[in-house]
Amino acid sequence: MQSISKSAMIAVTAVVLAVIWQGCGTSAAHDEEAAKKTAAAAAPALETFPLQKGTLSSSIRIPGELTAFQRVDLYAKVSSFVKKLYVDVGSEVRTGQLLVTMEAPELNAQLAGAESRLKSQEAIYLSSKATYDRLLETSKTPGTVSQNDLDIAFAKQKSDLAQLDAAKAAYREISDTRNYLEIRAPFNGVISQRNVSAGAYVGPAGKGSDLPIFTLQEQRKLRLVVSVPEAYTGYLDNNSEVAFTVRAQPEATFKAKVARLSGALDEQLRAQRIEMDVANDDKKLLPGMVAEVAIPLSTGSDHAFVVPATAVLNSTRGVYVIKVVDGKAVWVPVRTGQSAEGQTEIYGDSLALNDVIVKTASEEIREGAPVNHRAVAAAK
């Protein structure tokens, strides 16, 4: 009996201790949860905003160059002396207008010789043709002319005709060469350079061949040439419009539309050459001016979310935004697009419209931590 009683007392004691221990553990757990809630409630409320889609419009400024739409250096094709200059630097010329005449006396002598040879060959051909025609007419009477004599006369006629054609070609060649003694304007434009004076020796064999006689540039229409870096080539197409300024007129802003894209990157600059056509009827712009071109960077994407730049967290683990789900912080990995005026485009598979995003992300906000937050009117 005494042994049973002692065992019962030990069992009762164990049960009591277990109950006390369980009560203490439950009380401690409740206390810890209450402490967390108290701490979360006591922490300052984080600003949040509903996630929305949008687009960013910004621009970059890169240097460009204004060049003449057409530009040509005019050289002398034949060795000659400058006889007379009809225009000078700054002269406006029209297509076909005479700019300079040159003289080469030996060409006149060559042309006269070619003309005499042409006339001589023409006379020889007419004689051989007449001989063949007479023999042909006589051969109609049987036994008067042998077939061999007739064939020889016919061959002589053909040979003289070929010689006549060669003489005509030689005459035309010298005549055309003499026409090079006059230089005419190939298009409307302005003479921007003149490098010779009357009496100068010019041509392929002279010192005058080092520099052109004239440089002609079209001024009423210009090209705006820009080398756009690889990262921004996707923002321009053949319908894009850009604005640009020049130092000579800082108060004026000019417009131009993209006309030509090279379609390839320069191997050294890693940039694409893009040309815009610029109307310049008032001649306020000059070829050779350096322009500052504003390239618009508007994506027009319907898939990007726009958030304040402060909402994007760049950590050692990657790029994240912090989303509030059921009162707890959830780190969501994202990809960023362009940024402008304190806002950034983000893309993410785990994002949806009206998700609650923390406006100022920080690594102090731990994954799964309770968040005390308040919504703001707009994400700015």
Backbone hydrogen bonds in HBPLUS format (Angstrom, degrees):
<---DONOR---> <-ACCEPTOR-->    atom                        ^
c    i                          cat <-CA-CA->   ^        H-A-AA   ^      H-
h    n   atom  resd res      DA  || num        DHA   H-A  angle D-A-AA Bond
n    s   type  num  typ     dist DA aas  dist angle  dist       angle   num
A0005-SER N   A0001-MET O   2.98 MM   4  6.11 164.8  2.00 150.6 154.8     1
A0006-LYS N   A0002-GLN O   3.03 MM   4  6.21 149.5  2.13 140.2 148.1     2
A0007-SER N   A0003-SER O   3.11 MM   4  6.38 157.0  2.16 146.1 151.8     3
A0008-ALA N   A0004-ILE O   2.97 MM   4  6.22 156.9  2.02 152.6 158.9     4
A0009-MET N   A0005-SER O   3.08 MM   4  6.27 152.6  2.15 142.9 149.7     5
A0010-ILE N   A0006-LYS O   3.09 MM   4  6.40 154.9  2.15 146.6 153.1     6
A0011-ALA N   A0007-SER O   3.04 MM   4  6.30 158.9  2.08 149.5 154.8     7
A0012-VAL N   A0008-ALA O   2.96 MM   4  6.18 162.9  1.99 150.7 155.1     8
A0013-THR N   A0009-MET O   2.94 MM   4  6.11 156.8  2.00 145.8 152.5     9
A0014-ALA N   A0010-ILE O   3.00 MM   4  6.27 155.4  2.06 147.4 153.6    10
A0015-VAL N   A0011-ALA O   3.03 MM   4  6.32 159.3  2.07 151.5 156.6    11
A0016-VAL N   A0012-VAL O   2.99 MM   4  6.23 161.4  2.02 150.3 155.4    12
A0017-LEU N   A0013-THR O   2.96 MM   4  6.21 159.8  2.01 150.4 155.9    13
A0018-ALA N   A0014-ALA O   2.95 MM   4  6.17 155.2  2.01 147.9 154.7    14
A0019-VAL N   A0015-VAL O   2.95 MM   4  6.22 160.7  1.99 151.3 156.3    15
A0020-ILE N   A0016-VAL O   2.97 MM   4  6.20 160.1  2.01 148.6 154.3    16
A0021-TRP N   A0017-LEU O   2.85 MM   4  6.07 159.4  1.89 148.0 153.9    17
A0022-GLN N   A0018-ALA O   2.87 MM   4  6.07 164.2  1.89 154.1 157.8    18
A0023-GLY N   A0019-VAL O   3.00 MM   4  6.12 157.4  2.05 145.8 152.4    19
A0024-CYS N   A0020-ILE O   2.94 MM   4  6.19 149.4  2.03 144.4 153.1    20
A0025-GLY N   A0021-TRP O   2.87 MM   4  6.19 158.8  1.92 151.2 156.7    21
A0026-THR N   A0022-GLN O   2.94 MM   4  6.10 171.5  1.94 154.9 157.0    22
A0027-SER N   A0023-GLY O   2.99 MM   4  6.00 153.3  2.06 138.1 146.3    23
A0028-ALA N   A0024-CYS O   2.84 MM   4  6.08 147.8  1.94 143.5 152.7    24
A0029-ALA N   A0025-GLY O   2.90 MM   4  6.19 158.3  1.94 153.4 158.7    25
A0030-HIS N   A0026-THR O   2.95 MM   4  6.13 164.9  1.97 149.2 153.5    26
A0031-ASP N   A0027-SER O   2.89 MM   4  6.03 148.8  1.98 138.9 148.4    27
A0032-GLU N   A0028-ALA O   2.84 MM   4  6.12 151.1  1.93 146.5 154.2    28
A0033-GLU N   A0029-ALA O   2.95 MM   4  6.22 167.5  1.96 155.9 158.3    29
A0034-ALA N   A0030-HIS O   2.89 MM   4  5.97 156.6  1.95 144.4 151.8    30
A0035-ALA N   A0031-ASP O   2.83 MM   4  6.00 144.3  1.95 139.0 149.3    31
A0036-LYS N   A0032-GLU O   2.93 MM   4  6.29 152.1  2.01 148.2 155.2    32
A0037-LYS N   A0033-GLU O   2.97 MM   4  6.26 166.0  1.99 151.4 154.7    33
A0038-THR N   A0034-ALA O   2.83 MM   4  6.00 154.8  1.89 143.6 151.5    34
A0039-ALA N   A0035-ALA O   2.78 MM   4  6.00 154.7  1.84 146.0 153.2    35
A0040-ALA N   A0036-LYS O   2.79 MM   4  6.05 162.7  1.82 155.0 159.5    36
A0041-ALA N   A0037-LYS O   2.86 MM   4  6.01 156.8  1.91 145.8 152.6    37
A0042-ALA N   A0038-THR O   2.81 MM   4  5.94 142.1  1.95 140.2 151.4    38
A0043-ALA N   A0039-ALA O   2.90 MM   4  6.07 134.2  2.11 143.9 155.1    39
A0046-LEU N   A0372-ASN O   2.70 MM 326  6.19 156.9  1.76 149.6 149.1    40
A0374-ARG N   A0046-LEU O   2.85 MM 328  6.13 152.9  1.92 153.6 156.0    41
A0359-LYS N   A0047-GLU O   2.80 MM 312  5.56 176.3  1.80 146.9 147.9    42
A0048-THR N   A0374-ARG O   2.99 MM 326  5.98 149.9  2.08 142.7 144.2    43
A0376-VAL N   A0048-THR O   2.83 MM 328  6.05 146.0  1.95 165.8 169.0    44
A0049-PHE N   A0357-ILE O   2.96 MM 308  5.51 143.6  2.10 142.9 154.2    45
A0357-ILE N   A0049-PHE O   3.01 MM 308  5.51 173.4  2.02 156.5 157.3    46
A0051-LEU N   A0355-ASP O   2.82 MM 304  5.12 145.6  1.94 139.9 151.5    47
A0354-ASN N   A0051-LEU O   2.76 MM 303  4.53 168.5  1.77 145.4 141.5    48
A0306-VAL N   A0052-GLN O   3.19 MM 254  6.44 155.4  2.26 155.9 160.8    49
A0054-GLY N   A0304-ALA O   3.24 MM 250  6.36 155.5  2.30 153.6 156.1    50
A0297-LEU N   A0058-SER O   2.59 MM 239  5.09 167.8  1.60 149.8 145.5    51
A0060-ILE N   A0295-ILE O   3.03 MM 235  5.30 149.3  2.13 139.4 146.1    52
A0295-ILE N   A0060-ILE O   2.77 MM 235  5.30 160.8  1.80 164.2 165.7    53
A0062-ILE N   A0293-VAL O   2.98 MM 231  5.42 155.1  2.04 151.3 155.5    54
A0293-VAL N   A0062-ILE O   2.90 MM 231  5.42 163.5  1.92 159.4 157.8    55
A0064-GLY N   A0291-ALA O   2.75 MM 227  4.96 152.0  1.83 149.3 150.7    56
A0291-ALA N   A0064-GLY O   2.88 MM 227  4.96 161.7  1.91 127.9 133.5    57
A0065-GLU N   A0225-VAL O   2.94 MM 160  5.23 156.9  1.99 144.3 151.7    58
A0225-VAL N   A0065-GLU O   2.82 MM 160  5.23 173.3  1.82 156.1 155.6    59
A0066-LEU N   A0289-MET O   2.88 MM 223  5.29 169.3  1.90 162.6 164.8    60
A0288-GLY N   A0066-LEU O   2.55 MM 222  5.33 168.3  1.56 150.5 153.8    61
A0067-THR N   A0223-ARG O   2.82 MM 156  5.16 162.0  1.85 151.4 157.6    62
A0223-ARG N   A0067-THR O   2.75 MM 156  5.16 169.2  1.76 156.1 159.0    63
A0069-PHE N   A0221-LYS O   3.22 MM 152  5.73 144.8  2.35 148.5 140.4    64
A0218-GLU N   A0070-GLN O   2.84 MM 148  5.26 164.4  1.86 159.6 159.9    65
A0072-VAL N   A0216-LEU O   2.93 MM 144  5.41 158.1  1.98 155.5 162.3    66
A0216-LEU N   A0072-VAL O   2.90 MM 144  5.41 163.2  1.93 165.9 167.3    67
A0074-LEU N   A0214-PHE O   2.86 MM 140  5.27 174.5  1.86 158.7 160.5    68
A0213-ILE N   A0074-LEU O   2.75 MM 139  5.73 140.0  1.91 158.5 168.4    69
A0080-SER N   A0202-VAL O   2.95 MM 122  5.61 161.8  1.98 152.4 156.2    70
A0202-VAL N   A0080-SER O   2.90 MM 122  5.61 163.4  1.93 157.7 163.2    71
A0081-PHE N   A0103-GLU O   3.06 MM  22  5.42 166.8  2.08 147.9 151.6    72
A0103-GLU N   A0081-PHE O   2.87 MM  22  5.42 154.5  1.93 151.2 159.4    73
A0082-VAL N   A0200-ALA O   2.86 MM 118  5.35 158.5  1.90 150.0 157.0    74
A0199-GLY N   A0082-VAL O   2.74 MM 117  4.89 158.2  1.78 131.8 139.5    75
A0083-LYS N   A0101-THR O   2.79 MM  18  5.48 150.2  1.88 136.3 143.5    76
A0084-LYS N   A0101-THR O   3.12 MM  17  5.37 158.4  2.17 140.3 142.4    77
A0101-THR N   A0084-LYS O   2.98 MM  17  5.37 159.3  2.03 152.4 159.1    78
A0086-TYR N   A0099-LEU O   2.86 MM  13  5.16 171.8  1.87 150.8 149.8    79
A0091-SER N   A0088-ASP O   3.04 MM   3  5.63 160.0  2.08 141.3 141.5    80
A0090-GLY N   A0191-ILE O   2.67 MM 101  5.23 179.1  1.67 156.4 156.7    81
A0191-ILE N   A0091-SER O   2.98 MM 100  5.44 159.6  2.02 149.9 155.8    82
A0093-VAL N   A0189-GLY O   2.92 MM  96  5.62 164.9  1.94 155.1 160.0    83
A0189-GLY N   A0093-VAL O   3.20 MM  96  5.62 159.2  2.24 141.0 144.7    84
A0097-GLN N   A0094-ARG O   3.06 MM   3  5.54 163.2  2.09 137.3 137.5    85
A0096-GLY N   A0185-ALA O   2.71 MM  89  4.96 174.4  1.72 146.3 147.5    86
A0185-ALA N   A0097-GLN O   2.89 MM  88  5.33 152.3  1.97 142.9 150.7    87
A0099-LEU N   A0183-ILE O   2.85 MM  84  5.70 167.9  1.86 161.6 163.5    88
A0183-ILE N   A0100-VAL O   3.05 MM  83  5.50 164.9  2.07 159.1 162.5    89
A0102-MET N   A0181-LEU O   2.70 MM  79  4.81 143.2  1.83 147.1 155.2    90
A0107-LEU N   A0104-ALA O   2.91 MM   3  5.66 145.8  2.03 123.4 132.1    91
A0108-ASN N   A0105-PRO O   3.07 MM   3  5.37 125.4  2.38 103.3 116.4    92
A0109-ALA N   A0105-PRO O   3.30 MM   4  6.73 154.5  2.37 149.0 155.7    93
A0110-GLN N   A0106-GLU O   2.90 MM   4  6.16 156.0  1.96 146.1 153.2    94
A0111-LEU N   A0107-LEU O   2.84 MM   4  6.02 153.7  1.91 146.2 153.4    95
A0112-ALA N   A0108-ASN O   2.95 MM   4  6.19 153.2  2.03 143.5 150.6    96
A0113-GLY N   A0109-ALA O   2.96 MM   4  6.22 158.5  2.01 149.4 155.0    97
A0114-ALA N   A0110-GLN O   2.94 MM   4  6.13 157.6  1.99 147.0 153.2    98
A0115-GLU N   A0111-LEU O   2.93 MM   4  6.11 148.5  2.03 142.9 151.6    99
A0116-SER N   A0112-ALA O   3.03 MM   4  6.31 155.7  2.09 147.8 153.4   100
A0117-ARG N   A0113-GLY O   3.04 MM   4  6.27 159.9  2.08 149.6 155.0   101
A0118-LEU N   A0114-ALA O   2.99 MM   4  6.10 147.3  2.10 139.0 148.1   102
A0119-LYS N   A0115-GLU O   3.01 MM   4  6.33 156.5  2.07 147.6 153.1   103
A0120-SER N   A0116-SER O   2.93 MM   4  6.14 159.6  1.97 148.7 154.7   104
A0121-GLN N   A0117-ARG O   2.92 MM   4  6.05 163.5  1.95 147.1 151.4   105
A0122-GLU N   A0118-LEU O   2.92 MM   4  6.05 146.6  2.03 142.1 151.9   106
A0123-ALA N   A0119-LYS O   2.99 MM   4  6.28 151.1  2.07 145.4 152.3   107
A0124-ILE N   A0120-SER O   3.04 MM   4  6.36 157.1  2.09 148.9 155.1   108
A0125-TYR N   A0121-GLN O   2.96 MM   4  6.15 158.1  2.01 144.9 150.7   109
A0126-LEU N   A0122-GLU O   3.00 MM   4  6.23 160.6  2.04 146.4 151.7   110
A0127-SER N   A0123-ALA O   3.01 MM   4  6.23 152.3  2.09 146.6 153.8   111
A0128-SER N   A0124-ILE O   3.02 MM   4  6.30 166.1  2.04 153.6 156.5   112
A0129-LYS N   A0125-TYR O   2.87 MM   4  5.99 154.0  1.93 151.1 158.9   113
A0130-ALA N   A0126-LEU O   2.98 MM   4  6.12 153.8  2.05 140.5 147.3   114
A0131-THR N   A0127-SER O   2.96 MM   4  6.24 156.9  2.02 149.5 155.9   115
A0132-TYR N   A0128-SER O   3.03 MM   4  6.21 162.9  2.06 144.9 149.0   116
A0133-ASP N   A0129-LYS O   2.94 MM   4  6.15 159.7  1.98 147.6 153.6   117
A0134-ARG N   A0130-ALA O   3.00 MM   4  6.23 156.1  2.06 149.3 154.7   118
A0135-LEU N   A0131-THR O   3.00 MM   4  6.25 164.7  2.02 153.1 157.3   119
A0136-LEU N   A0132-TYR O   2.84 MM   4  5.98 157.3  1.90 151.3 158.1   120
A0137-GLU N   A0133-ASP O   3.03 MM   4  6.22 153.6  2.11 141.7 148.4   121
A0138-THR N   A0134-ARG O   2.86 MM   4  6.12 156.8  1.91 148.9 155.9   122
A0139-SER N   A0135-LEU O   2.83 MM   4  5.95 150.8  1.92 147.9 155.6   123
A0140-LYS N   A0137-GLU O   3.33 MM   3  5.68 157.7  2.38 103.4 110.0   124
A0141-THR N   A0138-THR O   2.96 MM   3  5.92 169.8  1.97 126.9 130.1   125
A0144-THR N   A0141-THR O   3.35 MM   3  6.02 158.7  2.40 144.8 142.9   126
A0150-LEU N   A0146-SER O   3.24 MM   4  6.55 155.0  2.30 144.9 151.9   127
A0151-ASP N   A0147-GLN O   2.93 MM   4  6.19 153.6  2.00 147.3 154.3   128
A0152-ILE N   A0148-ASN O   2.98 MM   4  6.25 158.9  2.02 151.3 156.8   129
A0153-ALA N   A0149-ASP O   3.09 MM   4  6.26 159.6  2.13 145.0 150.1   130
A0154-PHE N   A0150-LEU O   3.01 MM   4  6.24 152.6  2.08 144.2 152.0   131
A0155-ALA N   A0151-ASP O   2.92 MM   4  6.16 158.7  1.96 150.7 156.1   132
A0156-LYS N   A0152-ILE O   2.95 MM   4  6.16 154.1  2.01 147.3 154.4   133
A0157-GLN N   A0153-ALA O   3.03 MM   4  6.26 153.1  2.11 143.5 150.3   134
A0158-LYS N   A0154-PHE O   3.08 MM   4  6.42 159.1  2.13 149.0 153.6   135
A0159-SER N   A0155-ALA O   2.94 MM   4  6.16 157.8  1.99 149.5 155.8   136
A0160-ASP N   A0156-LYS O   2.98 MM   4  6.14 163.1  2.01 149.7 154.0   137
A0161-LEU N   A0157-GLN O   2.97 MM   4  6.21 145.7  2.09 144.0 153.9   138
A0162-ALA N   A0158-LYS O   3.02 MM   4  6.30 153.5  2.10 146.2 152.7   139
A0163-GLN N   A0159-SER O   3.01 MM   4  6.31 156.0  2.06 148.2 155.0   140
A0164-LEU N   A0160-ASP O   2.92 MM   4  6.13 145.6  2.04 139.0 148.5   141
A0165-ASP N   A0161-LEU O   2.96 MM   4  6.31 155.5  2.02 148.2 153.9   142
A0166-ALA N   A0162-ALA O   3.02 MM   4  6.31 153.6  2.09 147.1 154.2   143
A0167-ALA N   A0163-GLN O   2.98 MM   4  6.23 151.7  2.06 144.1 151.6   144
A0168-LYS N   A0164-LEU O   2.95 MM   4  6.26 152.4  2.02 148.7 156.3   145
A0169-ALA N   A0165-ASP O   3.00 MM   4  6.27 157.1  2.05 146.5 152.3   146
A0170-ALA N   A0166-ALA O   2.98 MM   4  6.23 156.9  2.04 147.9 153.8   147
A0171-TYR N   A0167-ALA O   3.02 MM   4  6.21 154.0  2.09 144.1 151.0   148
A0172-ARG N   A0168-LYS O   2.93 MM   4  6.23 160.5  1.97 151.5 156.7   149
A0173-GLU N   A0169-ALA O   2.95 MM   4  6.15 154.6  2.02 147.3 154.2   150
A0174-ILE N   A0170-ALA O   3.22 MM   4  6.45 164.8  2.24 148.4 150.8   151
A0175-SER N   A0171-TYR O   2.93 MM   4  6.11 156.4  1.99 148.4 156.1   152
A0176-ASP N   A0172-ARG O   2.76 MM   4  5.92 160.1  1.80 152.7 157.5   153
A0177-THR N   A0173-GLU O   2.93 MM   4  6.13 154.2  2.00 144.0 151.7   154
A0178-ARG N   A0174-ILE O   2.98 MM   4  6.20 150.7  2.07 143.2 150.6   155
A0179-ASN N   A0175-SER O   3.17 MM   4  6.51 135.8  2.37 136.6 148.1   156
A0179-ASN N   A0176-ASP O   3.02 MM   3  5.04 126.8  2.32  93.8 108.3   157
A0180-TYR N   A0177-THR O   3.03 MM   3  5.38 144.4  2.16 104.5 114.6   158
A0181-LEU N   A0178-ARG O   3.03 MM   3  5.55 162.2  2.06 114.2 119.1   159
A0182-GLU N   A0179-ASN O   3.13 MM   3  5.92 161.0  2.17 120.0 122.7   160
A0190-VAL N   A0217-GLN O   2.76 MM  27  5.43 161.6  1.80 152.2 154.5   161
A0217-GLN N   A0190-VAL O   3.02 MM  27  5.43 167.6  2.04 147.3 150.7   162
A0192-SER N   A0215-THR O   2.84 MM  23  5.58 156.7  1.90 159.4 166.2   163
A0215-THR N   A0193-GLN O   3.10 MM  22  4.92 144.1  2.24 130.3 128.7   164
A0195-ASN N   A0213-ILE O   3.11 MM  18  5.33 161.3  2.15 137.3 142.6   165
A0200-ALA N   A0197-SER O   3.16 MM   3  5.82 159.1  2.21 141.2 142.0   166
A0206-GLY N   A0203-GLY O   3.16 MM   3  5.37 159.7  2.20 110.8 117.0   167
A0209-SER N   A0206-GLY O   3.12 MM   3  5.78 168.1  2.13 115.5 119.0   168
A0210-ASP N   A0207-LYS O   3.13 MM   3  5.80 168.1  2.14 118.7 122.3   169
A0280-ASN N   A0220-ARG O   2.87 MM  60  4.56 158.6  1.92 138.6 131.4   170
A0222-LEU N   A0278-VAL O   2.89 MM  56  5.05 170.6  1.90 151.6 154.2   171
A0278-VAL N   A0222-LEU O   2.91 MM  56  5.05 164.6  1.93 145.9 145.6   172
A0224-LEU N   A0276-MET O   2.78 MM  52  4.95 164.3  1.80 148.7 153.6   173
A0276-MET N   A0224-LEU O   2.91 MM  52  4.95 148.6  2.01 134.1 144.4   174
A0226-VAL N   A0274-ILE O   2.92 MM  48  5.31 163.8  1.95 158.0 163.2   175
A0274-ILE N   A0226-VAL O   2.82 MM  48  5.31 163.5  1.85 162.2 167.7   176
A0228-VAL N   A0272-GLN O   2.92 MM  44  5.24 155.1  1.98 153.0 146.0   177
A0272-GLN N   A0228-VAL O   2.89 MM  44  5.24 152.5  1.96 149.4 145.6   178
A0232-TYR N   A0229-PRO O   2.98 MM   3  5.72 157.1  2.03 123.1 129.8   179
A0230-GLU N   A0270-ARG O   3.25 MM  40  6.09 136.1  2.46 163.5 153.1   180
A0233-THR N   A0230-GLU O   3.34 MM   3  5.40 168.4  2.36 108.1 111.5   181
A0235-TYR N   A0232-TYR O   3.23 MM   3  5.76 167.2  2.25 116.1 120.0   182
A0240-SER N   A0237-ASP O   3.19 MM   3  5.46 168.8  2.21 113.9 117.3   183
A0258-VAL N   A0240-SER O   2.94 MM  18  5.62 165.9  1.97 162.7 166.5   184
A0242-VAL N   A0256-ALA O   2.88 MM  14  5.54 167.5  1.90 167.8 171.6   185
A0256-ALA N   A0242-VAL O   3.04 MM  14  5.54 148.6  2.14 157.8 159.9   186
A0294-ALA N   A0243-ALA O   2.84 MM  51  5.48 176.4  1.84 170.1 171.0   187
A0244-PHE N   A0254-PHE O   2.90 MM  10  5.34 152.6  1.98 145.7 152.0   188
A0254-PHE N   A0244-PHE O   2.91 MM  10  5.34 175.2  1.91 166.5 164.9   189
A0245-THR N   A0292-GLU O   3.09 MM  47  5.35 148.9  2.19 134.3 142.7   190
A0292-GLU N   A0245-THR O   2.88 MM  47  5.35 160.7  1.92 151.7 158.3   191
A0249-GLN N   A0246-VAL O   3.18 MM   3  5.64 143.6  2.32 107.8 117.0   192
A0252-ALA N   A0249-GLN O   3.11 MM   3  5.63 158.8  2.16 117.2 123.4   193
A0259-ALA N   A0275-GLU O   2.87 MM  16  5.86 168.6  1.89 150.5 153.8   194
A0260-ARG N   A0275-GLU O   3.13 MM  15  5.13 164.7  2.15 144.7 145.1   195
A0275-GLU N   A0260-ARG O   2.88 MM  15  5.13 170.6  1.89 155.4 158.3   196
A0262-SER N   A0273-ARG O   3.01 MM  11  5.46 156.5  2.06 170.8 174.8   197
A0266-ASP N   A0271-ALA O   2.76 MM   5  5.38 167.7  1.78 144.9 146.3   198
A0270-ARG N   A0266-ASP O   2.74 MM   4  4.97 142.5  1.88 137.9 146.2   199
A0283-LYS N   A0280-ASN O   3.05 MM   3  5.13 154.1  2.12 104.2 112.4   200
A0289-MET N   A0286-LEU O   3.23 MM   3  5.96 156.5  2.29 143.8 143.3   201
A0305-PHE N   A0346-ILE O   3.06 MM  41  5.28 173.8  2.06 160.8 159.1   202
A0346-ILE N   A0305-PHE O   2.79 MM  41  5.28 155.7  1.85 152.4 160.3   203
A0307-VAL N   A0344-THR O   3.01 MM  37  5.56 166.3  2.03 157.6 159.5   204
A0344-THR N   A0307-VAL O   2.86 MM  37  5.56 162.8  1.89 165.6 171.5   205
A0311-ALA N   A0308-PRO O   2.93 MM   3  5.46 155.2  1.99 114.5 122.2   206
A0309-ALA N   A0342-GLY O   2.91 MM  33  5.42 163.5  1.94 136.6 133.7   207
A0312-VAL N   A0309-ALA O   3.29 MM   3  5.69 164.6  2.32 110.6 115.2   208
A0361-ALA N   A0310-THR O   3.04 MM  51  6.33 158.3  2.09 139.5 143.3   209
A0313-LEU N   A0320-TYR O   2.70 MM   7  5.05 176.2  1.70 164.3 163.3   210
A0320-TYR N   A0313-LEU O   2.87 MM   7  5.05 161.4  1.90 144.6 150.9   211
A0315-SER N   A0318-GLY O   2.85 MM   3  5.27 157.2  1.91 170.8 164.3   212
A0318-GLY N   A0315-SER O   3.20 MM   3  5.27 143.4  2.34  98.9 108.8   213
A0334-VAL N   A0319-VAL O   3.05 MM  15  5.89 160.9  2.09 140.2 142.9   214
A0321-VAL N   A0332-VAL O   2.99 MM  11  5.39 147.5  2.10 143.6 152.8   215
A0332-VAL N   A0321-VAL O   2.84 MM  11  5.39 175.5  1.84 170.5 171.6   216
A0358-VAL N   A0322-ILE O   2.91 MM  36  5.61 167.3  1.92 167.3 171.0   217
A0323-LYS N   A0330-VAL O   2.79 MM   7  5.08 166.2  1.81 156.9 153.2   218
A0330-VAL N   A0323-LYS O   2.75 MM   7  5.08 144.5  1.88 152.7 163.4   219
A0324-VAL N   A0356-VAL O   2.88 MM  32  5.50 161.8  1.91 151.7 157.2   220
A0325-VAL N   A0328-LYS O   2.89 MM   3  5.33 161.1  1.92 158.8 158.8   221
A0328-LYS N   A0325-VAL O   3.01 MM   3  5.33 157.2  2.06 111.3 118.6   222
A0371-VAL N   A0327-GLY O   2.80 MM  44  5.49 160.9  1.84 146.0 147.2   223
A0329-ALA N   A0369-ALA O   2.90 MM  40  5.47 153.5  1.97 148.6 156.3   224
A0368-GLY N   A0329-ALA O   2.73 MM  39  4.95 162.7  1.76 147.1 149.4   225
A0335-ARG N   A0347-TYR O   2.74 MM  12  5.03 156.5  1.79 149.8 157.8   226
A0347-TYR N   A0335-ARG O   2.69 MM  12  5.03 143.2  1.83 148.2 158.2   227
A0337-GLY N   A0345-GLU O   2.64 MM   8  4.69 156.3  1.69 136.1 136.1   228
A0345-GLU N   A0338-GLN O   3.09 MM   7  5.78 156.1  2.15 157.8 165.1   229
A0340-ALA N   A0343-GLN O   2.93 MM   3  5.45 154.5  1.99 148.8 157.2   230
A0343-GLN N   A0340-ALA O   3.03 MM   3  5.45 153.6  2.10 114.4 122.6   231
A0355-ASP N   A0352-ALA O   3.21 MM   3  5.81 148.8  2.31 139.1 135.4   232
A0365-ILE N   A0362-SER O   3.15 MM   3  5.73 160.6  2.18 112.1 117.6   233
A0369-ALA N   A0366-ARG O   3.14 MM   3  5.36 165.5  2.16 125.3 126.4   234
